[in-house]
Amino acid sequence: ARDAFADALRAEPDYPAAHIGMANACILAFETTRTDAMPDAQALEQAARHAREGCRLDASSGEAWSTLAFVLHRRGDAPEAIAAARKAVMLDPDNWHHHLRLAFVSWGEERLRAAHRVLTLCPGLALAYWFAATVFVARQAFDAALDELRAGCESQDAQRIETPRFKAVGLH
């Protein structure tokens, strides 16, 4: 994917979607090395550069801001990541992906609201239940956490018979 986006950027260096695609490819490459003794910091920096460029070239793109949010979170910049995710949600409020990323980068009430919005827009997405449960566990509201986790496990189990989608694994 990185090679394909690099080709696209050579052909059209100011194409926002190619920068966003490259940022996603780079951040996913970084993710594969995140637990290594030497994570791929170069991929992370490339992701940040392309995500910022995608936002600069198309400031109205929710996808660009959502991608930037994920990248900034992985760089350890939580406040800026939350701001970028909020902007993605503001620009494209009906896209469940943006709410999922807001849940990923945020905490507390904001994470709960984002997770529950995901479930409104994409019912049964097990990962949204997990995000909500993490807040309740941190609050030591274990009954509420178990309610979320049970619903998430039920959704995860249903994935085996549904059509392919963004699947959760290991929620049990």
C-alpha positions, -999 to 999 in steps of 0.1 A, spaced: 0 0 0 28 24 8 43 18 -26 10 24 -43 4 57 -24 40 68 -31 33 63 -68 1 83 -65 19 111 -47 47 112 -73 20 116 -100 -1 141 -80 17 155 -50 -12 177 -38 -38 149 -38 -53 149 -3 -67 113 -5 -32 100 -14 -17 117 16 -45 103 39 -40 69 24 -2 71 29 -7 82 65 -30 52 72 -6 28 55 24 42 75 6 42 109 -5 6 103 31 -3 95 41 14 127 14 -6 146 30 -39 135 62 -29 152 48 -10 183 57 -37 207 91 -44 192 123 -34 210 128 -8 182 94 3 168 94 18 133 96 55 143 102 65 107 68 51 97 52 70 126 69 102 115 59 96 79 23 90 90 23 123 109 37 142 80 12 128 55 -17 132 79 -9 168 85 -5 174 48 -39 157 41 -55 181 66 -37 211 50 -48 202 15 -84 194 25 -93 209 58 -129 199 53 -121 162 52 -133 143 83 -112 113 72 -80 135 72 -87 148 107 -96 113 120 -64 98 106 -44 127 122 -61 119 155 -50 83 154 -14 92 144 -11 119 171 -24 95 197 3 70 188 29 98 190 17 105 226 0 138 219 -33 132 235 -47 168 236 -40 174 199 -53 139 190 -86 146 208 -89 180 191 -83 164 157 -109 136 164 -134 162 176 -129 181 143 -134 149 123 -167 143 142 -178 179 137 -171 177 99 -187 143 94 -210 135 123 -226 105 107 -194 85 101 -190 59 128 -153 55 120 -147 91 133 -166 84 165 -146 52 170 -114 71 167 -126 97 191 -134 69 216 -99 55 210 -81 87 217 -103 101 245 -113 91 280 -141 94 305 -174 108 295 -162 117 260 -151 81 254 -185 68 266 -204 93 244 -183 84 214 -186 47 220 -224 49 224 -226 70 192 -207 43 174 -233 18 185 -260 40 172 -244 44 138 -230 9 136 -250 -14 159 -232 -44 174 -196 -32 169 -179 -51 197 -150 -27 200 -173 1 210 -185 -19 239 -149 -25 250 -141 12 249 -171 19 271 -162 -9 295 -126 5 300 -141 37 314 -163 17 338 -134 -5 349 -113 26 357 -141 39 377 -145 6 395 -181 4 383 -177 -33 376 -214 -41 371 -216 -14 343 -184 -27 328 -197 -63 328 -229 -51 311 -209 -35 283 -185 -65 280 -214 -90 279 -230 -70 251 -197 -68 233 -190 -105 236 -225 -112 222 -217 -90 193 -183 -106 188 -199 -141 188 -225 -129 162 -196 -119 139 -190 -155 131 -223 -157 112 -226 -121 98 -210 -106 68 -174 -94 72 -170 -61 90 -147 -44 114 -143 -74 138 -132 -75 174 -111 -105 186 -103 -115 222 -131 -96 239 -140 -127 260 
